[in-house]
Amino acid sequence: GLSSDIKSCQAKGIKVLLSIGGGAGSYSIASTQDASNVATYLWNNFLGGQSSSRPLGPAVLDGIDFDIEGGSNQHWGDLARYLKGFNKKVYITAAPQCPFPDAWIGNALTTGLFDYVWVQFYNNPPCQYNPGEISNFEDAWKQWISGIPANKIFLGLPASPTAAGTGFIPAADLTSTVLPAIKGSAKYGGVMLWSRYDDVQSGYSSSIKSHV
């Protein structure tokens, strides 16, 4: 089952996180108390707590990923703080859009509670890499690495031309032009791909892995 699959990945050193939010539907956190309640639910049902209704079974996930793309920009920092309050080893990550600061999660990212931030440098033409034009992308990258106190910043990309509307970077361009421009950053963490399904179809990660 899914729980054994999760444990199998973790046994190989792969961190498995639950992503909350997304690009569809309506969601928000109404108050500090609401943030506390959501944190308690996540801790008991997916992380190190106890519950009779754990959707993924007994597997203990490594953290929570904030993919906040709508609703409200309030109280996400409170949620991160409460989650870290249960256990400082819980990974807190985020997937903001590349325009800086992010409209939804930007406030929370200033808390210093986020371990990794995988910035979506796609579906955002003003700050993504465009063939032959890297300056806008470089400017955005510099804002991200200097503007938030996260441990590592990742370059978020689509794993195939069909995985996103815009922003796909051919492997040759990525390895020859884009990565050399950012890998020297102390906060450079690597590349995030959307999505695993698309990557399996395209083989994109295999073609870039040795360069990341």
PyMOL commands that place a pseudoatom at each C-alpha (Angstrom):
pseudoatom trace, name=CA, resn=GLY, resi=1, chain=A, elem=C, hetatm=0, pos=[0.000, 0.000, 0.000]
pseudoatom trace, name=CA, resn=LEU, resi=2, chain=A, elem=C, hetatm=0, pos=[0.853, 3.684, -0.017]
pseudoatom trace, name=CA, resn=SER, resi=3, chain=A, elem=C, hetatm=0, pos=[2.238, 3.611, 3.516]
pseudoatom trace, name=CA, resn=SER, resi=4, chain=A, elem=C, hetatm=0, pos=[4.787, 0.928, 2.646]
pseudoatom trace, name=CA, resn=ASP, resi=5, chain=A, elem=C, hetatm=0, pos=[5.694, 2.823, -0.543]
pseudoatom trace, name=CA, resn=ILE, resi=6, chain=A, elem=C, hetatm=0, pos=[6.380, 5.947, 1.527]
pseudoatom trace, name=CA, resn=LYS, resi=7, chain=A, elem=C, hetatm=0, pos=[8.525, 4.003, 3.981]
pseudoatom trace, name=CA, resn=SER, resi=8, chain=A, elem=C, hetatm=0, pos=[10.423, 2.415, 1.085]
pseudoatom trace, name=CA, resn=CYS, resi=9, chain=A, elem=C, hetatm=0, pos=[11.297, 5.862, -0.296]
pseudoatom trace, name=CA, resn=GLN, resi=10, chain=A, elem=C, hetatm=0, pos=[12.325, 7.100, 3.137]
pseudoatom trace, name=CA, resn=ALA, resi=11, chain=A, elem=C, hetatm=0, pos=[14.570, 4.069, 3.614]
pseudoatom trace, name=CA, resn=LYS, resi=12, chain=A, elem=C, hetatm=0, pos=[16.478, 5.255, 0.533]
pseudoatom trace, name=CA, resn=GLY, resi=13, chain=A, elem=C, hetatm=0, pos=[16.956, 8.715, 2.012]
pseudoatom trace, name=CA, resn=ILE, resi=14, chain=A, elem=C, hetatm=0, pos=[14.122, 10.339, 0.048]
pseudoatom trace, name=CA, resn=LYS, resi=15, chain=A, elem=C, hetatm=0, pos=[12.097, 12.886, 2.017]
pseudoatom trace, name=CA, resn=VAL, resi=16, chain=A, elem=C, hetatm=0, pos=[8.334, 12.596, 1.527]
pseudoatom trace, name=CA, resn=LEU, resi=17, chain=A, elem=C, hetatm=0, pos=[6.185, 15.660, 2.213]
pseudoatom trace, name=CA, resn=LEU, resi=18, chain=A, elem=C, hetatm=0, pos=[2.484, 16.441, 2.050]
pseudoatom trace, name=CA, resn=SER, resi=19, chain=A, elem=C, hetatm=0, pos=[1.719, 19.405, -0.203]
pseudoatom trace, name=CA, resn=ILE, resi=20, chain=A, elem=C, hetatm=0, pos=[-1.199, 21.618, 0.831]
pseudoatom trace, name=CA, resn=GLY, resi=21, chain=A, elem=C, hetatm=0, pos=[-2.996, 24.254, -1.216]
pseudoatom trace, name=CA, resn=GLY, resi=22, chain=A, elem=C, hetatm=0, pos=[-2.712, 24.025, -4.993]
pseudoatom trace, name=CA, resn=GLY, resi=23, chain=A, elem=C, hetatm=0, pos=[-3.991, 25.910, -7.989]
pseudoatom trace, name=CA, resn=ALA, resi=24, chain=A, elem=C, hetatm=0, pos=[-7.636, 24.810, -7.766]
pseudoatom trace, name=CA, resn=GLY, resi=25, chain=A, elem=C, hetatm=0, pos=[-10.412, 25.303, -5.247]
pseudoatom trace, name=CA, resn=SER, resi=26, chain=A, elem=C, hetatm=0, pos=[-10.856, 27.852, -2.488]
pseudoatom trace, name=CA, resn=TYR, resi=27, chain=A, elem=C, hetatm=0, pos=[-8.956, 27.717, 0.798]
pseudoatom trace, name=CA, resn=SER, resi=28, chain=A, elem=C, hetatm=0, pos=[-7.582, 29.996, 3.493]
pseudoatom trace, name=CA, resn=ILE, resi=29, chain=A, elem=C, hetatm=0, pos=[-6.730, 30.108, 7.192]
pseudoatom trace, name=CA, resn=ALA, resi=30, chain=A, elem=C, hetatm=0, pos=[-9.075, 32.367, 9.107]
pseudoatom trace, name=CA, resn=SER, resi=31, chain=A, elem=C, hetatm=0, pos=[-7.125, 33.109, 12.291]
pseudoatom trace, name=CA, resn=THR, resi=32, chain=A, elem=C, hetatm=0, pos=[-4.181, 32.209, 14.490]
pseudoatom trace, name=CA, resn=GLN, resi=33, chain=A, elem=C, hetatm=0, pos=[-6.415, 29.691, 16.274]
pseudoatom trace, name=CA, resn=ASP, resi=34, chain=A, elem=C, hetatm=0, pos=[-7.426, 28.207, 12.924]
pseudoatom trace, name=CA, resn=ALA, resi=35, chain=A, elem=C, hetatm=0, pos=[-3.725, 27.831, 12.068]
pseudoatom trace, name=CA, resn=SER, resi=36, chain=A, elem=C, hetatm=0, pos=[-3.186, 26.003, 15.359]
pseudoatom trace, name=CA, resn=ASN, resi=37, chain=A, elem=C, hetatm=0, pos=[-6.098, 23.665, 14.629]
pseudoatom trace, name=CA, resn=VAL, resi=38, chain=A, elem=C, hetatm=0, pos=[-4.843, 22.880, 11.113]
pseudoatom trace, name=CA, resn=ALA, resi=39, chain=A, elem=C, hetatm=0, pos=[-1.324, 22.258, 12.431]
pseudoatom trace, name=CA, resn=THR, resi=40, chain=A, elem=C, hetatm=0, pos=[-2.679, 19.848, 15.045]
pseudoatom trace, name=CA, resn=TYR, resi=41, chain=A, elem=C, hetatm=0, pos=[-4.696, 18.000, 12.395]
pseudoatom trace, name=CA, resn=LEU, resi=42, chain=A, elem=C, hetatm=0, pos=[-1.675, 17.692, 10.093]
pseudoatom trace, name=CA, resn=TRP, resi=43, chain=A, elem=C, hetatm=0, pos=[0.587, 16.580, 12.944]
pseudoatom trace, name=CA, resn=ASN, resi=44, chain=A, elem=C, hetatm=0, pos=[-1.825, 13.900, 14.157]
pseudoatom trace, name=CA, resn=ASN, resi=45, chain=A, elem=C, hetatm=0, pos=[-2.884, 12.601, 10.747]
pseudoatom trace, name=CA, resn=PHE, resi=46, chain=A, elem=C, hetatm=0, pos=[0.283, 12.801, 8.626]
pseudoatom trace, name=CA, resn=LEU, resi=47, chain=A, elem=C, hetatm=0, pos=[3.291, 13.540, 10.821]
pseudoatom trace, name=CA, resn=GLY, resi=48, chain=A, elem=C, hetatm=0, pos=[4.438, 12.289, 14.225]
pseudoatom trace, name=CA, resn=GLY, resi=49, chain=A, elem=C, hetatm=0, pos=[1.146, 12.436, 16.096]
pseudoatom trace, name=CA, resn=GLN, resi=50, chain=A, elem=C, hetatm=0, pos=[-1.570, 9.861, 16.706]
pseudoatom trace, name=CA, resn=SER, resi=51, chain=A, elem=C, hetatm=0, pos=[-4.972, 9.518, 15.055]
pseudoatom trace, name=CA, resn=SER, resi=52, chain=A, elem=C, hetatm=0, pos=[-7.439, 6.754, 14.255]
pseudoatom trace, name=CA, resn=SER, resi=53, chain=A, elem=C, hetatm=0, pos=[-7.974, 8.196, 10.775]
pseudoatom trace, name=CA, resn=ARG, resi=54, chain=A, elem=C, hetatm=0, pos=[-4.506, 8.577, 9.240]
pseudoatom trace, name=CA, resn=PRO, resi=55, chain=A, elem=C, hetatm=0, pos=[-5.284, 8.743, 5.476]
pseudoatom trace, name=CA, resn=LEU, resi=56, chain=A, elem=C, hetatm=0, pos=[-1.847, 7.444, 4.438]
pseudoatom trace, name=CA, resn=GLY, resi=57, chain=A, elem=C, hetatm=0, pos=[-1.608, 4.849, 7.188]
pseudoatom trace, name=CA, resn=PRO, resi=58, chain=A, elem=C, hetatm=0, pos=[1.131, 4.562, 9.810]
pseudoatom trace, name=CA, resn=ALA, resi=59, chain=A, elem=C, hetatm=0, pos=[3.883, 6.111, 7.655]
pseudoatom trace, name=CA, resn=VAL, resi=60, chain=A, elem=C, hetatm=0, pos=[5.211, 9.334, 9.185]
pseudoatom trace, name=CA, resn=LEU, resi=61, chain=A, elem=C, hetatm=0, pos=[5.801, 11.996, 6.532]
pseudoatom trace, name=CA, resn=ASP, resi=62, chain=A, elem=C, hetatm=0, pos=[8.863, 14.226, 6.751]
pseudoatom trace, name=CA, resn=GLY, resi=63, chain=A, elem=C, hetatm=0, pos=[7.102, 17.564, 6.476]
pseudoatom trace, name=CA, resn=ILE, resi=64, chain=A, elem=C, hetatm=0, pos=[4.568, 19.877, 4.875]
pseudoatom trace, name=CA, resn=ASP, resi=65, chain=A, elem=C, hetatm=0, pos=[4.920, 21.767, 1.591]
pseudoatom trace, name=CA, resn=PHE, resi=66, chain=A, elem=C, hetatm=0, pos=[3.016, 25.046, 1.220]
pseudoatom trace, name=CA, resn=ASP, resi=67, chain=A, elem=C, hetatm=0, pos=[1.760, 25.401, -2.376]
pseudoatom trace, name=CA, resn=ILE, resi=68, chain=A, elem=C, hetatm=0, pos=[-0.429, 28.425, -1.713]
pseudoatom trace, name=CA, resn=GLU, resi=69, chain=A, elem=C, hetatm=0, pos=[-1.818, 29.853, -4.948]
pseudoatom trace, name=CA, resn=GLY, resi=70, chain=A, elem=C, hetatm=0, pos=[-4.950, 31.696, -3.877]
pseudoatom trace, name=CA, resn=GLY, resi=71, chain=A, elem=C, hetatm=0, pos=[-7.386, 32.546, -1.106]
pseudoatom trace, name=CA, resn=SER, resi=72, chain=A, elem=C, hetatm=0, pos=[-5.586, 34.696, 1.450]
pseudoatom trace, name=CA, resn=ASN, resi=73, chain=A, elem=C, hetatm=0, pos=[-2.003, 35.530, 2.371]
pseudoatom trace, name=CA, resn=GLN, resi=74, chain=A, elem=C, hetatm=0, pos=[-2.778, 35.576, 6.095]
pseudoatom trace, name=CA, resn=HIS, resi=75, chain=A, elem=C, hetatm=0, pos=[-1.706, 33.119, 8.838]
pseudoatom trace, name=CA, resn=TRP, resi=76, chain=A, elem=C, hetatm=0, pos=[0.440, 30.755, 6.748]
pseudoatom trace, name=CA, resn=GLY, resi=77, chain=A, elem=C, hetatm=0, pos=[3.397, 31.836, 8.864]
pseudoatom trace, name=CA, resn=ASP, resi=78, chain=A, elem=C, hetatm=0, pos=[1.379, 30.928, 11.964]
pseudoatom trace, name=CA, resn=LEU, resi=79, chain=A, elem=C, hetatm=0, pos=[0.763, 27.466, 10.528]
pseudoatom trace, name=CA, resn=ALA, resi=80, chain=A, elem=C, hetatm=0, pos=[4.479, 26.995, 9.867]
pseudoatom trace, name=CA, resn=ARG, resi=81, chain=A, elem=C, hetatm=0, pos=[5.317, 28.133, 13.398]
pseudoatom trace, name=CA, resn=TYR, resi=82, chain=A, elem=C, hetatm=0, pos=[2.845, 25.723, 15.004]
pseudoatom trace, name=CA, resn=LEU, resi=83, chain=A, elem=C, hetatm=0, pos=[4.102, 22.823, 12.884]
pseudoatom trace, name=CA, resn=LYS, resi=84, chain=A, elem=C, hetatm=0, pos=[7.709, 23.530, 13.888]
pseudoatom trace, name=CA, resn=GLY, resi=85, chain=A, elem=C, hetatm=0, pos=[6.455, 23.751, 17.473]
pseudoatom trace, name=CA, resn=PHE, resi=86, chain=A, elem=C, hetatm=0, pos=[5.522, 20.071, 17.394]
pseudoatom trace, name=CA, resn=ASN, resi=87, chain=A, elem=C, hetatm=0, pos=[8.979, 19.079, 16.203]
pseudoatom trace, name=CA, resn=LYS, resi=88, chain=A, elem=C, hetatm=0, pos=[11.733, 21.331, 14.845]
pseudoatom trace, name=CA, resn=LYS, resi=89, chain=A, elem=C, hetatm=0, pos=[12.824, 18.486, 12.559]
pseudoatom trace, name=CA, resn=VAL, resi=90, chain=A, elem=C, hetatm=0, pos=[9.585, 18.721, 10.551]
pseudoatom trace, name=CA, resn=TYR, resi=91, chain=A, elem=C, hetatm=0, pos=[10.494, 20.054, 7.117]
pseudoatom trace, name=CA, resn=ILE, resi=92, chain=A, elem=C, hetatm=0, pos=[8.573, 23.152, 6.060]
pseudoatom trace, name=CA, resn=THR, resi=93, chain=A, elem=C, hetatm=0, pos=[8.853, 23.989, 2.370]
pseudoatom trace, name=CA, resn=ALA, resi=94, chain=A, elem=C, hetatm=0, pos=[7.050, 26.213, -0.131]
pseudoatom trace, name=CA, resn=ALA, resi=95, chain=A, elem=C, hetatm=0, pos=[6.456, 26.508, -3.872]
pseudoatom trace, name=CA, resn=PRO, resi=96, chain=A, elem=C, hetatm=0, pos=[5.887, 30.221, -4.584]
pseudoatom trace, name=CA, resn=GLN, resi=97, chain=A, elem=C, hetatm=0, pos=[5.573, 31.826, -8.008]
pseudoatom trace, name=CA, resn=CYS, resi=98, chain=A, elem=C, hetatm=0, pos=[8.706, 33.607, -9.243]
pseudoatom trace, name=CA, resn=PRO, resi=99, chain=A, elem=C, hetatm=0, pos=[7.422, 37.235, -9.112]
pseudoatom trace, name=CA, resn=PHE, resi=100, chain=A, elem=C, hetatm=0, pos=[8.975, 38.541, -5.874]
pseudoatom trace, name=CA, resn=PRO, resi=101, chain=A, elem=C, hetatm=0, pos=[7.587, 38.766, -3.272]
pseudoatom trace, name=CA, resn=ASP, resi=102, chain=A, elem=C, hetatm=0, pos=[5.002, 36.044, -3.759]
pseudoatom trace, name=CA, resn=ALA, resi=103, chain=A, elem=C, hetatm=0, pos=[1.453, 37.371, -3.398]
pseudoatom trace, name=CA, resn=TRP, resi=104, chain=A, elem=C, hetatm=0, pos=[0.203, 34.495, -1.240]
pseudoatom trace, name=CA, resn=ILE, resi=105, chain=A, elem=C, hetatm=0, pos=[3.070, 32.994, 0.745]
pseudoatom trace, name=CA, resn=GLY, resi=106, chain=A, elem=C, hetatm=0, pos=[5.461, 35.962, 0.691]
pseudoatom trace, name=CA, resn=ASN, resi=107, chain=A, elem=C, hetatm=0, pos=[4.660, 37.086, 4.246]
pseudoatom trace, name=CA, resn=ALA, resi=108, chain=A, elem=C, hetatm=0, pos=[5.198, 33.614, 5.688]
pseudoatom trace, name=CA, resn=LEU, resi=109, chain=A, elem=C, hetatm=0, pos=[8.521, 33.206, 3.897]
pseudoatom trace, name=CA, resn=THR, resi=110, chain=A, elem=C, hetatm=0, pos=[10.002, 36.070, 5.929]
pseudoatom trace, name=CA, resn=THR, resi=111, chain=A, elem=C, hetatm=0, pos=[9.627, 34.071, 9.173]
pseudoatom trace, name=CA, resn=GLY, resi=112, chain=A, elem=C, hetatm=0, pos=[12.805, 32.053, 8.651]
pseudoatom trace, name=CA, resn=LEU, resi=113, chain=A, elem=C, hetatm=0, pos=[10.875, 28.833, 9.324]
pseudoatom trace, name=CA, resn=PHE, resi=114, chain=A, elem=C, hetatm=0, pos=[11.097, 27.463, 5.787]
pseudoatom trace, name=CA, resn=ASP, resi=115, chain=A, elem=C, hetatm=0, pos=[13.824, 24.930, 5.081]
pseudoatom trace, name=CA, resn=TYR, resi=116, chain=A, elem=C, hetatm=0, pos=[13.510, 24.754, 1.304]
pseudoatom trace, name=CA, resn=VAL, resi=117, chain=A, elem=C, hetatm=0, pos=[11.757, 26.988, -1.214]
pseudoatom trace, name=CA, resn=TRP, resi=118, chain=A, elem=C, hetatm=0, pos=[11.194, 25.669, -4.742]
pseudoatom trace, name=CA, resn=VAL, resi=119, chain=A, elem=C, hetatm=0, pos=[10.276, 28.713, -6.790]
pseudoatom trace, name=CA, resn=GLN, resi=120, chain=A, elem=C, hetatm=0, pos=[8.002, 28.161, -9.786]
pseudoatom trace, name=CA, resn=PHE, resi=121, chain=A, elem=C, hetatm=0, pos=[9.992, 29.722, -12.621]
pseudoatom trace, name=CA, resn=TYR, resi=122, chain=A, elem=C, hetatm=0, pos=[7.282, 28.743, -15.105]
pseudoatom trace, name=CA, resn=ASN, resi=123, chain=A, elem=C, hetatm=0, pos=[3.886, 30.083, -16.169]
pseudoatom trace, name=CA, resn=ASN, resi=124, chain=A, elem=C, hetatm=0, pos=[5.382, 33.464, -15.243]
pseudoatom trace, name=CA, resn=PRO, resi=125, chain=A, elem=C, hetatm=0, pos=[6.980, 34.967, -18.390]
pseudoatom trace, name=CA, resn=PRO, resi=126, chain=A, elem=C, hetatm=0, pos=[8.275, 38.172, -16.700]
pseudoatom trace, name=CA, resn=CYS, resi=127, chain=A, elem=C, hetatm=0, pos=[10.638, 36.246, -14.395]
pseudoatom trace, name=CA, resn=GLN, resi=128, chain=A, elem=C, hetatm=0, pos=[11.197, 32.872, -16.050]
pseudoatom trace, name=CA, resn=TYR, resi=129, chain=A, elem=C, hetatm=0, pos=[14.007, 32.049, -18.456]
pseudoatom trace, name=CA, resn=ASN, resi=130, chain=A, elem=C, hetatm=0, pos=[13.127, 32.754, -22.060]
pseudoatom trace, name=CA, resn=PRO, resi=131, chain=A, elem=C, hetatm=0, pos=[15.360, 31.421, -24.866]
pseudoatom trace, name=CA, resn=GLY, resi=132, chain=A, elem=C, hetatm=0, pos=[18.139, 33.893, -25.555]
pseudoatom trace, name=CA, resn=GLU, resi=133, chain=A, elem=C, hetatm=0, pos=[17.040, 36.211, -22.738]
pseudoatom trace, name=CA, resn=ILE, resi=134, chain=A, elem=C, hetatm=0, pos=[18.320, 35.393, -19.259]
pseudoatom trace, name=CA, resn=SER, resi=135, chain=A, elem=C, hetatm=0, pos=[18.506, 38.799, -17.541]
pseudoatom trace, name=CA, resn=ASN, resi=136, chain=A, elem=C, hetatm=0, pos=[14.921, 38.851, -16.186]
pseudoatom trace, name=CA, resn=PHE, resi=137, chain=A, elem=C, hetatm=0, pos=[15.386, 35.363, -14.788]
pseudoatom trace, name=CA, resn=GLU, resi=138, chain=A, elem=C, hetatm=0, pos=[18.729, 36.261, -13.216]
pseudoatom trace, name=CA, resn=ASP, resi=139, chain=A, elem=C, hetatm=0, pos=[17.244, 39.367, -11.604]
pseudoatom trace, name=CA, resn=ALA, resi=140, chain=A, elem=C, hetatm=0, pos=[14.395, 37.318, -10.125]
pseudoatom trace, name=CA, resn=TRP, resi=141, chain=A, elem=C, hetatm=0, pos=[16.778, 34.617, -8.868]
pseudoatom trace, name=CA, resn=LYS, resi=142, chain=A, elem=C, hetatm=0, pos=[18.891, 37.252, -7.094]
pseudoatom trace, name=CA, resn=GLN, resi=143, chain=A, elem=C, hetatm=0, pos=[15.782, 38.634, -5.396]
pseudoatom trace, name=CA, resn=TRP, resi=144, chain=A, elem=C, hetatm=0, pos=[14.847, 35.189, -4.107]
pseudoatom trace, name=CA, resn=ILE, resi=145, chain=A, elem=C, hetatm=0, pos=[18.267, 34.243, -2.750]
pseudoatom trace, name=CA, resn=SER, resi=146, chain=A, elem=C, hetatm=0, pos=[18.743, 37.601, -1.033]
pseudoatom trace, name=CA, resn=GLY, resi=147, chain=A, elem=C, hetatm=0, pos=[15.173, 38.333, 0.006]
pseudoatom trace, name=CA, resn=ILE, resi=148, chain=A, elem=C, hetatm=0, pos=[14.109, 35.417, 2.202]
pseudoatom trace, name=CA, resn=PRO, resi=149, chain=A, elem=C, hetatm=0, pos=[15.864, 33.563, 5.054]
pseudoatom trace, name=CA, resn=ALA, resi=150, chain=A, elem=C, hetatm=0, pos=[15.394, 30.009, 3.745]
pseudoatom trace, name=CA, resn=ASN, resi=151, chain=A, elem=C, hetatm=0, pos=[18.164, 27.408, 3.866]
pseudoatom trace, name=CA, resn=LYS, resi=152, chain=A, elem=C, hetatm=0, pos=[18.048, 26.582, 0.155]
pseudoatom trace, name=CA, resn=ILE, resi=153, chain=A, elem=C, hetatm=0, pos=[16.310, 27.953, -2.932]
pseudoatom trace, name=CA, resn=PHE, resi=154, chain=A, elem=C, hetatm=0, pos=[15.484, 25.573, -5.785]
pseudoatom trace, name=CA, resn=LEU, resi=155, chain=A, elem=C, hetatm=0, pos=[14.877, 26.287, -9.462]
pseudoatom trace, name=CA, resn=GLY, resi=156, chain=A, elem=C, hetatm=0, pos=[11.344, 25.034, -10.155]
pseudoatom trace, name=CA, resn=LEU, resi=157, chain=A, elem=C, hetatm=0, pos=[10.737, 23.921, -13.748]
pseudoatom trace, name=CA, resn=PRO, resi=158, chain=A, elem=C, hetatm=0, pos=[8.251, 21.894, -15.801]
pseudoatom trace, name=CA, resn=ALA, resi=159, chain=A, elem=C, hetatm=0, pos=[9.544, 18.403, -16.596]
pseudoatom trace, name=CA, resn=SER, resi=160, chain=A, elem=C, hetatm=0, pos=[8.200, 18.552, -20.149]
pseudoatom trace, name=CA, resn=PRO, resi=161, chain=A, elem=C, hetatm=0, pos=[6.760, 21.123, -22.580]
pseudoatom trace, name=CA, resn=THR, resi=162, chain=A, elem=C, hetatm=0, pos=[3.239, 19.906, -21.746]
pseudoatom trace, name=CA, resn=ALA, resi=163, chain=A, elem=C, hetatm=0, pos=[3.693, 20.016, -17.947]
pseudoatom trace, name=CA, resn=ALA, resi=164, chain=A, elem=C, hetatm=0, pos=[3.122, 23.798, -17.883]
pseudoatom trace, name=CA, resn=GLY, resi=165, chain=A, elem=C, hetatm=0, pos=[1.864, 26.572, -20.119]
pseudoatom trace, name=CA, resn=THR, resi=166, chain=A, elem=C, hetatm=0, pos=[5.255, 28.274, -20.446]
pseudoatom trace, name=CA, resn=GLY, resi=167, chain=A, elem=C, hetatm=0, pos=[8.717, 27.995, -18.967]
pseudoatom trace, name=CA, resn=PHE, resi=168, chain=A, elem=C, hetatm=0, pos=[10.027, 24.643, -20.183]
pseudoatom trace, name=CA, resn=ILE, resi=169, chain=A, elem=C, hetatm=0, pos=[13.807, 24.812, -20.668]
pseudoatom trace, name=CA, resn=PRO, resi=170, chain=A, elem=C, hetatm=0, pos=[15.421, 22.262, -23.014]
pseudoatom trace, name=CA, resn=ALA, resi=171, chain=A, elem=C, hetatm=0, pos=[18.061, 20.259, -21.157]
pseudoatom trace, name=CA, resn=ALA, resi=172, chain=A, elem=C, hetatm=0, pos=[20.870, 21.634, -23.325]
pseudoatom trace, name=CA, resn=ASP, resi=173, chain=A, elem=C, hetatm=0, pos=[19.903, 25.241, -22.495]
pseudoatom trace, name=CA, resn=LEU, resi=174, chain=A, elem=C, hetatm=0, pos=[19.552, 24.426, -18.814]
pseudoatom trace, name=CA, resn=THR, resi=175, chain=A, elem=C, hetatm=0, pos=[22.971, 22.831, -18.512]
pseudoatom trace, name=CA, resn=SER, resi=176, chain=A, elem=C, hetatm=0, pos=[24.863, 25.285, -20.735]
pseudoatom trace, name=CA, resn=THR, resi=177, chain=A, elem=C, hetatm=0, pos=[23.260, 28.613, -19.818]
pseudoatom trace, name=CA, resn=VAL, resi=178, chain=A, elem=C, hetatm=0, pos=[20.846, 28.608, -16.880]
pseudoatom trace, name=CA, resn=LEU, resi=179, chain=A, elem=C, hetatm=0, pos=[22.527, 26.434, -14.252]
pseudoatom trace, name=CA, resn=PRO, resi=180, chain=A, elem=C, hetatm=0, pos=[25.966, 28.055, -14.665]
pseudoatom trace, name=CA, resn=ALA, resi=181, chain=A, elem=C, hetatm=0, pos=[24.313, 31.407, -13.917]
pseudoatom trace, name=CA, resn=ILE, resi=182, chain=A, elem=C, hetatm=0, pos=[22.903, 30.304, -10.544]
pseudoatom trace, name=CA, resn=LYS, resi=183, chain=A, elem=C, hetatm=0, pos=[24.913, 27.358, -9.206]
pseudoatom trace, name=CA, resn=GLY, resi=184, chain=A, elem=C, hetatm=0, pos=[27.448, 29.667, -7.599]
pseudoatom trace, name=CA, resn=SER, resi=185, chain=A, elem=C, hetatm=0, pos=[24.799, 30.986, -5.200]
pseudoatom trace, name=CA, resn=ALA, resi=186, chain=A, elem=C, hetatm=0, pos=[25.343, 29.820, -1.623]
pseudoatom trace, name=CA, resn=LYS, resi=187, chain=A, elem=C, hetatm=0, pos=[21.609, 29.169, -1.303]
pseudoatom trace, name=CA, resn=TYR, resi=188, chain=A, elem=C, hetatm=0, pos=[21.317, 27.183, -4.547]
pseudoatom trace, name=CA, resn=GLY, resi=189, chain=A, elem=C, hetatm=0, pos=[19.677, 23.883, -3.630]
pseudoatom trace, name=CA, resn=GLY, resi=190, chain=A, elem=C, hetatm=0, pos=[19.017, 22.191, -6.963]
pseudoatom trace, name=CA, resn=VAL, resi=191, chain=A, elem=C, hetatm=0, pos=[16.127, 21.779, -9.380]
pseudoatom trace, name=CA, resn=MET, resi=192, chain=A, elem=C, hetatm=0, pos=[12.487, 20.992, -8.584]
pseudoatom trace, name=CA, resn=LEU, resi=193, chain=A, elem=C, hetatm=0, pos=[10.406, 19.433, -11.358]
pseudoatom trace, name=CA, resn=TRP, resi=194, chain=A, elem=C, hetatm=0, pos=[6.662, 19.437, -11.947]
pseudoatom trace, name=CA, resn=SER, resi=195, chain=A, elem=C, hetatm=0, pos=[5.665, 16.719, -12.090]
pseudoatom trace, name=CA, resn=ARG, resi=196, chain=A, elem=C, hetatm=0, pos=[6.975, 13.222, -11.469]
pseudoatom trace, name=CA, resn=TYR, resi=197, chain=A, elem=C, hetatm=0, pos=[4.441, 11.849, -13.964]
pseudoatom trace, name=CA, resn=ASP, resi=198, chain=A, elem=C, hetatm=0, pos=[5.685, 14.215, -16.671]
pseudoatom trace, name=CA, resn=ASP, resi=199, chain=A, elem=C, hetatm=0, pos=[9.286, 13.419, -15.800]
pseudoatom trace, name=CA, resn=VAL, resi=200, chain=A, elem=C, hetatm=0, pos=[8.714, 9.686, -16.199]
pseudoatom trace, name=CA, resn=GLN, resi=201, chain=A, elem=C, hetatm=0, pos=[7.249, 10.385, -19.639]
pseudoatom trace, name=CA, resn=SER, resi=202, chain=A, elem=C, hetatm=0, pos=[10.022, 12.766, -20.743]
pseudoatom trace, name=CA, resn=GLY, resi=203, chain=A, elem=C, hetatm=0, pos=[13.117, 11.464, -18.968]
pseudoatom trace, name=CA, resn=TYR, resi=204, chain=A, elem=C, hetatm=0, pos=[14.052, 15.079, -18.240]
pseudoatom trace, name=CA, resn=SER, resi=205, chain=A, elem=C, hetatm=0, pos=[15.621, 14.509, -14.818]
pseudoatom trace, name=CA, resn=SER, resi=206, chain=A, elem=C, hetatm=0, pos=[17.894, 11.796, -16.177]
pseudoatom trace, name=CA, resn=SER, resi=207, chain=A, elem=C, hetatm=0, pos=[19.214, 14.207, -18.798]
pseudoatom trace, name=CA, resn=ILE, resi=208, chain=A, elem=C, hetatm=0, pos=[20.055, 16.971, -16.301]
pseudoatom trace, name=CA, resn=LYS, resi=209, chain=A, elem=C, hetatm=0, pos=[20.897, 15.131, -13.075]
pseudoatom trace, name=CA, resn=SER, resi=210, chain=A, elem=C, hetatm=0, pos=[24.667, 15.038, -13.529]
pseudoatom trace, name=CA, resn=HIS, resi=211, chain=A, elem=C, hetatm=0, pos=[24.723, 18.814, -14.080]
pseudoatom trace, name=CA, resn=VAL, resi=212, chain=A, elem=C, hetatm=0, pos=[22.555, 19.833, -11.113]
for i in range(1, 212): cmd.bond("trace and resi %d" % i, "trace and resi %d" % (i + 1))
show_as sticks, trace
zoom trace
